[in-house]
Amino acid sequence: MRLSKEHIDIYNEYLRFINEVNKEIKSVKSIQKNTLRKDEKATEEEILALEEGKIIEENEEVKKKK
C-alpha cells in the first residue's frame, strides 16, 4: 500500500509540473500576441538584459540544487 501511495504522490507532482509549464507557455503566447498586435519590438539592450537575467537565474538555480 505504501508503494502505491508514493507512486501517486510522484504522479501528482508530475501533473503539477506540467500545469506550471502550460501556464508559462500560455503567458508567453499571450505576451507575443499582444506585442504583435501593438507591433512593438524590443531593442537590443532589452534583449541583452533579458538574456543576462536568464543566465543569472540559471546559475542561481544550479547553486541551489548543489
N, C-alpha and C positions, 0 to 999 in steps of 0.2 A: 504494500500500500504506500509506503514511504517513497519508493522509487517513482511511482506514477505521479505523486504529488510534485516531486522535483521536476519531472518532465512537463507537467502542466505549468509550473512556475517559469521554466525556461521558455516554453511556448508563448506564454503571456508577455514575457519580457521582449521576445522577438516581435510580437504583434505591436507592442508599444513603440519599438524602434521603427518599424515600418510606418506606423501612423505619423511619427515625428518627421520622418523623411518626406512623406507625402505632404505634410503641412508646409515644409520648407520649399518643396517644389511648387506648390500652389502659390506661395507668396512670391517666389521668383517670377513665375509666369505672370502673375498679376502686375508686378512691377514692370516687367517687359512690355506688357500690353499697354499699360498707362504711359510708359515712356514713348513707345511707338506712336501712340495716339497724339501725344504732345509734341512729337518729333524733337525730343531733346537728346543731346549726345553728350557723353562725358568727355571732359578734357583729359589730356594725357596725365596731368598732375593728379586728377581724381582717380584715374585708373591705377597709377603707381601707388597712391595712398592706400587704396583698397587691397592691392596685391601685397604691400608691405604689412598691412594689418593682418591679412590672412596668414602670412608666413609667421608672424609673431604669435598668432593664436595657435598655429600648428605646433610651434616649438614649445609653447606653454603646456599643451595637451600631452606632448611626449614626456615632458618633465614630470607632469602629474602622474602618468602611468608608471614611471620608474619609481 
